[in-house]
Structures are given as C-alpha cells and as structure tokens.
Amino acid sequence: MNRRPGLTISQLARYAGVTVRAVRHYHHVGLLAEPERDHSDYRRYDAAAVVDLVRIKVLVDAGVPLSRIHLLLHADEEEFAIAIKDIDRRLRAEIRERQRHRERVAELVAGDRLALPPDAVEYLARLREIGVPERAIEMERDAWILVAAQIPDQMPTLMAIKQSQIEDPAVRAIYLDLVNAAAWDPEDPRLPQIADRMVALIEKDVEKWSEDQIASFTLDAELVALLDGMFVDAVPAARNLLRLLEERGWTGWTKLERIAPAT
C-alpha cells in the first residue's frame, strides 16, 4: 500500500521556521487546517499547508494578534489593506503606551521620583547636598509620599516653605542635629537642649504664619497618626523628645500645636 505523500509535522515546522508546538497551537486555535491521518496514523501536510504556515508566521512576527490572522488569511486585497492599517494603528498606540511605561520605569531608578512631584524630588536632592544621611532622606521621602497623596495641590507651597527653611542656617543646624539625634539613647542628656532650640524656631516661624495659612495645610488625623508613627518607630529618643516639647508648651510632631494654658 502506498503511503500518502506529504510532510510530517516536524518537516512542516522546519520548512516554515517554527516549532512543532507552534503548529499544534495553530491547529488548536483554528488558524491552520489539520489534515486527516493516513493509514500509518501520521498527518501529512501538502505545499498549501507550508504556504499557510509561512504566512501565519510572518503575521505573528509582525505582532498581529492571532484573533486577526484568520481574517487576514482569507481576506481579499482591499480587506487585507484595511485590516493592516487598523492593526498598524493599534500597534502604534501600544508602542506609545510601552514608551510611557519605559519612561516610568526609568524614573523608578531614582526612588525619590516614585509618587513624588518634581519639587519634592528637588528638596530631597538639596538635603543630600547639605550632607543629610541617606537613611534620613528615605524617611523624609516616605513621609512626603504620604502627604503628596493626601494634599497634592498644596505640595508646591509646602516644598517652597521647606526649601526656604533648609536654607536658614539655624533651621539647617537643628535639622542636622535631629538627624544625629535619631541614633541617640532615649535618655541622652543633649535632648533638652535640642527641644529648647526647636521650640525657639517653632515660635519664630509661627509668628510669620497667619491663621489662614496654617488652616490651609490641615492634615486629617489618620495621616497625622501615620506620620507621627513613622517618627516614633524610627527614632529611639522620639517619645522623650515629644515629652520635652510638651513641657515647653507644644504637642505633636507632624502637626505641632501650642498647648492651651490651664484655666
């Protein structure tokens, strides 16, 4: 009995430059007709199958979705041209979207840019310039991410204030001292002096602010608790420093408030 002429699936795959697995997948999704088995239980493929498979591979390599390939294989010249234009538009849209993703990924190389506006990134860069340790900058960054998510429209004003403050020699000195104090023992004898200097600066700054300005940056209680918690968890001396501030008439950390005198 003569064997039916044609190619085996392995030979077909080699002709078209694809894998046997790909051929079987194209069978499964209905792109490539699957011939009947011969008497030896082999499927034999003719030249038309090779042509179809090569066309399928070209379209797949061009990024055409499998769902569209079936229509293109059976389209006339006009239908094919229209379909290709539509696919090209889709691919260009995908390229633009992927480019945006690449730009976003590139931004993430510098972690400060993750969820922070440019002016906040500039502020953190300035902290690096004046010698603030990276661990302290990471704490600032995480805190500002929380604030930016809560009041994004007010971040430019807040950052302008912070930039101005950090250029004040007295503020910069106390800031760097606080950074160093983050590693101190909770009972370090230098803490009262830090508290005295902080209160002096706080009261000096408060004189510059109107009640409307202070109210415009009101944070909700939940966010204040989160930010205060970050400070307390990261700084061993934090609780003692907060106590010292209360003794000097101020309460809180993120949201500093003057303690009302007892009546």
Secondary structure, 3 states (H helix, E strand, C coil): CCCCCCECHHHHHHHHCCCHHHHHHHHHCCCCCCCCECCCCCECECHHHHHHHHHHHHHHHCCCCHHHHHHHHCCCHHHHHHHHHHHHHHHHHHHHHHHHHHHHHHHHCCHHHCCCCHHHHHHHHHHHHCCCCHHHHHHHHHHHHHHHHHCHHHHHHHHHHHHHHHCCHHHHHHHHHHHHHCCCCCCCCCHHHHHHHHHHHHHHHHCCCCHHHHHHCCCCHHHHHHHHHHHHHHCCCHHHHHHHHHHCCEECCCCCEECCCCC
